[in-house]
Amino acid sequence: MRSKTRQTIEPLPGALAALALAGALWGCAEIQQVAEEHARLSGDDRLAKIIHGGGTLVSGLLPIGYEEEQSIGAAIALQVVARYGGVQDQPDLTRYVNLVGRAVALTCDRPDIPYHFAVLNHESINAFAAPAGYVFVTRGLLKQIRNEAELAAVLGHEISHVSQKHILEVIQRSKQLAGISEAGLAYANQNPEAFKGLIDTAVKKLLDEGLDQSKEIEADTLGVAFAARAGYDPTANLALLNRLRAVKGDDRAFFKTHPDFSTRVAAVQDTLQAHGWKATGVLLADRFTRLGKRL
Amino acid sequence: MIIRKRLALVIITLIVGIGFFLGQAVAETVYVQGKTAKLRAGKTSLDRVVAALKFGDPLEVLRKDGTWFEVRTAAGVSGWIFANKTTATKPSGQDDELARLGKTFRRTESSEATASAGARGLDKVSEGYANRVGITKQQRDAVDRMTAYQITDQEVEDFLKDGGLGEYAK
């Protein structure tokens, strides 16, 4: 009798597992639930758990969606603003930085999301990007910049952190390490403390430790390309990097989160050479002095 | 005589066919690299716009002339596009299979287009986060304003024109 029961149920686990996998792969959570429920009713709790775990694993491996990215980006932006003295409240300057930023963002590899730009009321020399298009430049860095093409290069660098999803990769790894494998924002609503943990990790990486050097070099390379596509002089970034290299004192704090200057300058030079880009003289120093130097 | 005529016809057909095939095979395709781009009747920014293009649209290159390409769209419209608005490889910013699968899995998620259409400040999750970590009202308002800040693509276009950037180069 026992062996007869086994015979009728034995083919079931394979079929159920296949059904669950198909459900997970095609995004039909209902199929996964039916398979899981069926396994449980058949008395096979172990298989039910495997199906549940498999579906969760698959969803955890999927890229973070835009809705979740927006919440993550806004939360990180809140921390950047809190730690860097708030946002400079000057409508004309805000508009100008947004116009330059959006001119570059429209030519980037991810132009179909909105980008937001703001000047941080802080004397240190730095710039940051958070997911979902939040880009910040400090007052201190703006003071070092001499023309619109240099500003476009800085914003292009930050835009490429967003377009290449560099910070989202950090979040995705943290999610896996923390065992959060649900897709979407359900976990953030159910477990706000877990969401806070993810944001804390990302903020630490972004503001204190710095992203991986390879990401920074990629951002330099793409930033130059995005600014050049918008029409700015592609060599502007070199002039800025060389000027920043000479900065002394506390402002050097910025450099611990970025690769050394010779590496960055070499990466930019390689990009210029690869594309055959030369100085065009489109720097727009006058417009920058008129609109971007109102600090 | 008839055989010769037929043979000539076959040869001509073959030549035309092979020519057509080679034409198809060597036609260069570029893609729109930019949220939008304008296809113009001529190779200056003053020329009439004949089609509005969007990110990732494939274009067959007919001729290259300096910083402008003469192209044909998939719909068959020919015109000129500023070369910097194109890329030889399909733009990577578009969703890959995995990202599309992710979207299917999160069925309740709004699309990027829907989400970007209504930039409206902080959402529930980030608002909850702000409360939890003690972000001040002033800081919250700053990010809220930043998120909701609107500049139209047309304003950016006018800004490019004013600066003589890209296709508006003087």
Interface residues (C-beta under 8 A of the other chain):
Chain A: L25 W26 G27 A29 V58 S59 L62 P63 I64 G65 Y66 E67 E68 Q70 S71 A74 A75 A77 L78 Q79 V81 A82 G86 V87 D89 T94 R95 N98 L99 V100 R102 A103 L106 T107 C108 D109 R110 P111 D112 I113 P114 H116 F117 A118 Y134 E148 S163 A183 G184 L185 A188 N189 P192 F195 K196 I199 A228 R229 A230 G231 Y232 V282 L284 R287
Chain B: Q33 G34 K35 T36 F55 N84 K85 P91 S92 G93 L98 A99 L101 G102 K103 T104 F105 R106 R107 T108 E109 S110 S111 E112 A113 A115 S116 A119 L122 D123 K124 V125 S126 G128 Y129 A130 R132 V133 I135 T136 Q138 Q139 R140 A142 V143 R145 M146 T147 Y149 I151 D153 E155 V156 F159 L160 D162 G163 G164 L165 G166 E167 Y168 A169
